Protein backbone atom coordinates (compact mmCIF):
# COMPACT_ATOMS: atom_id res chain seq x y z
CA UNK A 1 0.00 0.00 0.00
CA UNK A 2 1.09 3.54 -0.73
CA UNK A 3 -0.09 5.32 2.37
CA UNK A 4 0.92 9.00 2.50
CA UNK A 5 2.95 8.75 -0.70
CA UNK A 6 2.16 11.83 -2.74
CA UNK A 7 3.47 11.59 -6.28
CA UNK A 8 4.35 9.14 -9.01
CA UNK A 9 8.03 8.53 -9.74
CA UNK A 10 7.43 7.67 -13.42
CA UNK A 11 10.52 5.38 -13.39
CA UNK A 12 12.85 8.38 -13.55
CA UNK A 13 15.38 10.03 -11.23
CA UNK A 14 14.20 13.27 -9.67
CA UNK A 15 16.05 15.63 -12.00
CA UNK A 16 14.80 13.87 -15.14
CA UNK A 17 11.27 13.65 -13.75
CA UNK A 18 11.16 17.35 -12.91
CA UNK A 19 12.55 18.28 -16.34
CA UNK A 20 9.90 16.10 -18.00
CA UNK A 21 7.08 17.64 -15.96
CA UNK A 22 8.29 21.19 -16.55
CA UNK A 23 8.50 20.61 -20.29
CA UNK A 24 5.04 19.05 -20.39
CA UNK A 25 3.56 21.94 -18.38
CA UNK A 26 5.16 24.38 -20.83
CA UNK A 27 3.69 22.45 -23.76
CA UNK A 28 0.27 22.49 -22.07
CA UNK A 29 0.35 26.25 -21.57
CA UNK A 30 1.71 26.88 -25.06
CA UNK A 31 -0.71 24.66 -27.00
CA UNK A 32 -3.49 24.36 -24.37
CA UNK A 33 -3.52 20.59 -24.84
CA UNK A 34 -0.96 17.80 -24.58
CA UNK A 35 -1.18 14.10 -25.45
CA UNK A 36 0.84 11.85 -23.15
CA UNK A 37 0.56 8.74 -21.00
CA UNK A 38 -2.09 8.68 -18.30
CA UNK A 39 0.35 8.67 -15.35
CA UNK A 40 2.31 11.61 -16.75
CA UNK A 41 -0.89 13.50 -17.49
CA UNK A 42 -2.06 13.12 -13.89
CA UNK A 43 1.23 14.52 -12.59
CA UNK A 44 1.27 17.36 -15.13
CA UNK A 45 -2.33 18.17 -14.21
CA UNK A 46 -1.42 18.58 -10.54
CA UNK A 47 1.49 20.90 -11.30
CA UNK A 48 -0.38 22.93 -13.93
CA UNK A 49 -3.37 23.56 -11.67
CA UNK A 50 -1.14 24.82 -8.88
CA UNK A 51 0.62 27.19 -11.28
CA UNK A 52 -2.68 28.52 -12.68
CA UNK A 53 -4.01 29.10 -9.15
CA UNK A 54 -0.87 31.07 -8.33
CA UNK A 55 -1.08 33.02 -11.60
CA UNK A 56 -4.65 34.17 -10.86
CA UNK A 57 -3.14 36.87 -8.62
CA UNK A 58 -0.52 38.77 -10.63
CA UNK A 59 2.14 39.80 -8.12
CA UNK A 60 5.91 39.82 -8.33
CA UNK A 61 6.18 36.99 -5.80
CA UNK A 62 3.75 34.83 -7.77
CA UNK A 63 5.60 35.53 -11.01
CA UNK A 64 8.88 34.47 -9.42
CA UNK A 65 7.34 31.27 -8.07
CA UNK A 66 5.78 30.37 -11.43
CA UNK A 67 9.00 31.26 -13.25
CA UNK A 68 10.75 28.42 -11.43
CA UNK A 69 8.62 25.96 -13.40
CA UNK A 70 8.36 27.84 -16.70
CA UNK A 71 11.85 27.53 -18.13
CA UNK A 72 13.22 30.07 -20.53
CA UNK A 73 15.48 28.98 -23.38
CA UNK A 74 19.16 29.35 -22.57
CA UNK A 75 20.86 32.54 -23.63
CA UNK A 76 24.47 32.29 -24.71
CA UNK A 77 26.60 33.66 -21.89
CA UNK A 78 30.19 33.43 -23.10
CA UNK A 79 31.46 36.86 -24.12
CA UNK A 80 34.31 37.42 -26.56
CA UNK A 81 36.60 38.42 -23.67
CA UNK A 82 35.93 35.18 -21.77
CA UNK A 83 36.46 33.21 -24.96
CA UNK A 84 39.83 34.89 -25.54
CA UNK A 85 40.89 34.05 -21.98
CA UNK A 86 39.90 30.43 -22.48
CA UNK A 87 41.67 30.31 -25.85
CA UNK A 88 44.96 31.45 -24.26
CA UNK A 89 44.98 28.28 -22.14
CA UNK A 90 43.73 26.03 -24.93
CA UNK A 91 44.62 27.07 -28.49
CA UNK A 92 42.17 24.46 -29.86
CA UNK A 93 39.20 26.08 -28.06
CA UNK A 94 36.10 26.86 -30.09
CA UNK A 95 33.51 29.51 -29.26
CA UNK A 96 30.62 27.78 -27.54
CA UNK A 97 27.93 29.49 -29.56
CA UNK A 98 28.94 31.00 -32.87
CA UNK A 99 25.58 32.69 -33.52
CA UNK A 100 25.24 34.44 -30.18
CA UNK A 101 23.47 37.55 -31.45
CA UNK A 102 21.37 35.60 -33.94
CA UNK A 103 20.21 33.22 -31.21
CA UNK A 104 19.30 36.03 -28.85
CA UNK A 105 17.27 37.84 -31.50
CA UNK A 106 15.60 34.70 -32.87
CA UNK A 107 11.94 33.96 -32.15
CA UNK A 108 11.46 31.66 -29.17
CA UNK A 109 7.82 30.89 -28.36
CA UNK A 110 8.94 29.55 -24.95
CA UNK A 111 9.74 33.10 -23.86
CA UNK A 112 6.08 34.08 -24.18
CA UNK A 113 4.63 31.26 -22.05
CA UNK A 114 4.96 33.11 -18.74
CA UNK A 115 3.26 36.20 -20.14
CA UNK A 116 0.53 34.09 -21.76
CA UNK A 117 -0.14 32.35 -18.44
CA UNK A 118 -0.57 35.60 -16.51
CA UNK A 119 -2.43 37.61 -19.20
CA UNK A 120 -4.45 35.00 -21.10
CA UNK A 121 -4.88 31.69 -19.26
CA UNK A 122 -5.22 32.69 -15.58
CA UNK A 123 -7.76 35.52 -16.16
CA UNK A 124 -10.19 32.96 -17.61
CA UNK A 125 -10.49 31.40 -14.16
CA UNK A 126 -10.19 34.56 -12.03
CA UNK A 127 -13.94 34.96 -11.51
CA UNK A 128 -14.25 31.57 -9.78
CA UNK A 129 -14.86 32.04 -6.07
CA UNK A 130 -12.39 30.19 -3.85
CA UNK A 131 -15.07 28.80 -1.55
CA UNK A 132 -17.20 27.35 -4.36
CA UNK A 133 -16.54 24.03 -6.12
CA UNK A 134 -13.80 24.48 -8.72
CA UNK A 135 -12.61 27.72 -7.13
CA UNK A 136 -8.98 26.68 -6.87
CA UNK A 137 -8.54 23.86 -9.33
CA UNK A 138 -10.57 22.17 -12.02
CA UNK A 139 -8.82 24.13 -14.75
CA UNK A 140 -7.84 21.02 -16.72
CA UNK A 141 -9.68 18.04 -18.16
CA UNK A 142 -8.17 14.59 -18.62
CA UNK A 143 -9.66 12.58 -21.51
CA UNK A 144 -8.55 8.98 -21.92
CA UNK A 145 -7.47 7.76 -25.35
CA UNK A 146 -6.96 4.24 -26.73
CA UNK A 147 -3.69 2.55 -25.74
CA UNK A 148 -0.57 3.54 -27.65
CA UNK A 149 0.38 1.23 -30.46
CA UNK A 150 3.64 -0.55 -29.82
CA UNK A 151 3.77 -0.75 -26.04
CA UNK A 152 0.03 -0.45 -25.23
CA UNK A 153 0.66 2.35 -22.73
CA UNK A 154 -2.60 4.01 -21.65
CA UNK A 155 -2.79 7.40 -23.37
CA UNK A 156 -4.63 10.55 -22.35
CA UNK A 157 -5.06 14.10 -23.60
CA UNK A 158 -4.82 16.90 -21.04
CA UNK A 159 -6.85 20.03 -21.96
CA UNK A 160 -7.36 23.42 -20.42
CA UNK A 161 -11.04 23.92 -19.63
CA UNK A 162 -12.70 27.00 -21.17
Secondary structure, DSSP 8 states (H G I E B T S, - for coil): --TT--S--TTS-HHHHHHHHHHHHHHHHHHSEEEEEHHHHHHHHHHHHHHHHHHTS--HHHHHHHHTTS---------HHHHHHHHHH-TT---S-TTHHHHHHS--GGGGHHHHIIIIIGGGGTTS-TTSTTSSS--EEEEEE---TTT---EEEEEE--
